Amino acid sequence: MNTDDKQEYVKYRIDSAYNAYQAAKVLAENGFWNSAVNRLYYAVFYAVNALLVQNEIHANSHSGTRSQFSLNYIKTGKLDKKFGKLLTELYDWRQKGDYENNPCNPFQIRVIHNPCNPFPNPRNP
């Protein structure tokens, strides 16, 4: 991927993260807890994916993305462990809600909303 393509892809992923986060807020406000968790997971996943691509760290799957994020940012201390924990919890909750018919609840959404909130608005830097 050349530099221009990489920057365009990173911007696309950051925009996707922001949009997924905004969707999660609307879904949570309307009581769609599993869908809100799904969108929160993807908001964080897209942001992490953008970070990895920006730094030329390759991952080919959700599992690979989580592993590379942990290896390169959490275990090195570049980012606080709470962000690694957040990604793992959201992944687990999304899996349970999407595939195991295990509904999320408002308490879970409130617990994870604040750590997700640091997303900057990419349209208003």
C-alpha positions in Angstrom: 0.0 0.0 0.0 1.5 3.3 -1.0 1.5 6.3 1.4 -1.5 8.0 -0.2 -3.6 4.8 -0.2 -2.5 4.2 3.4 -3.6 7.6 4.6 -6.9 7.4 2.7 -7.5 4.0 4.3 -6.6 5.2 7.8 -9.0 8.2 7.4 -11.7 5.9 6.2 -11.3 3.6 9.2 -11.3 6.6 11.6 -14.5 7.9 10.0 -16.0 4.4 10.3 -15.0 4.3 14.0 -16.6 7.7 14.7 -19.8 6.7 12.8 -20.1 3.3 14.6 -19.7 5.1 17.9 -22.4 7.6 17.0 -24.7 4.7 15.9 -24.0 2.9 19.2 -25.2 6.0 21.2 -28.4 6.1 19.2 -29.0 2.4 19.6 -28.3 2.5 23.4 -30.6 5.5 23.8 -33.4 3.4 22.2 -32.7 0.3 24.2 -31.1 -1.8 21.5 -28.3 -3.1 23.8 -26.8 -5.9 21.7 -26.7 -3.7 18.6 -25.2 -0.9 20.7 -22.4 -3.3 21.9 -21.9 -4.5 18.3 -21.4 -0.9 17.1 -19.1 0.0 20.1 -17.0 -3.0 19.3 -16.7 -2.0 15.7 -15.9 1.6 16.7 -12.9 0.4 18.7 -12.0 -2.3 16.2 -11.9 0.3 13.3 -9.8 2.7 15.4 -7.3 0.0 16.4 -7.2 -1.2 12.7 -6.4 2.4 11.7 -3.6 2.6 14.3 -2.1 -0.6 13.1 -2.2 0.3 9.4 -0.8 3.8 10.1 2.2 2.1 11.8 2.5 -0.7 9.1 1.5 -3.5 11.5 -0.4 -6.1 9.6 -3.3 -8.2 10.9 -5.6 -10.3 8.8 -8.4 -11.0 11.2 -10.2 -9.8 14.3 -8.1 -12.1 16.4 -4.9 -10.9 14.7 -5.9 -7.3 15.2 -6.5 -7.8 18.9 -3.2 -9.7 19.2 -1.2 -7.1 17.4 -2.8 -4.3 19.3 -1.9 -6.0 22.6 1.6 -6.9 21.5 2.5 -3.5 20.1 0.6 -1.1 22.3 -0.6 -2.6 25.5 2.3 -4.9 26.5 4.8 -2.2 25.6 3.0 0.4 27.7 2.4 2.8 24.8 -1.3 2.7 25.7 -3.0 2.0 29.0 -4.1 -1.5 29.7 -7.7 -0.3 30.0 -7.8 0.0 26.2 -6.7 -3.6 25.7 -9.3 -4.7 28.3 -12.0 -2.6 26.6 -11.3 -4.2 23.2 -11.4 -7.7 24.7 -14.6 -7.1 26.7 -16.4 -5.6 23.7 -15.3 -8.5 21.5 -16.6 -11.0 24.1 -19.9 -9.2 24.6 -20.4 -8.8 20.9 -19.8 -12.5 20.4 -22.3 -13.4 23.1 -24.9 -11.0 21.9 -24.5 -11.8 18.2 -24.0 -15.5 18.3 -25.0 -16.9 21.7 -28.4 -15.1 22.2 -27.0 -13.7 25.4 -28.4 -10.1 25.7 -26.4 -7.2 26.9 -27.9 -4.8 29.4 -27.9 -1.0 30.1 -25.3 -1.4 32.9 -22.8 -3.0 30.5 -23.4 -0.1 28.0 -22.8 2.5 30.7 -19.6 0.8 31.9 -18.1 0.7 28.4 -19.4 4.0 27.1 -17.0 6.3 28.9 -13.8 4.5 27.9 -15.0 4.6 24.2 -15.8 8.3 24.5 -12.2 9.7 23.8 -12.8 9.3 20.1 -12.2 12.6 18.5 -14.6 13.9 16.0 -12.7 13.4 12.7 -14.8 16.1 11.1 -13.8 18.7 13.7 -10.0 18.2 14.4 
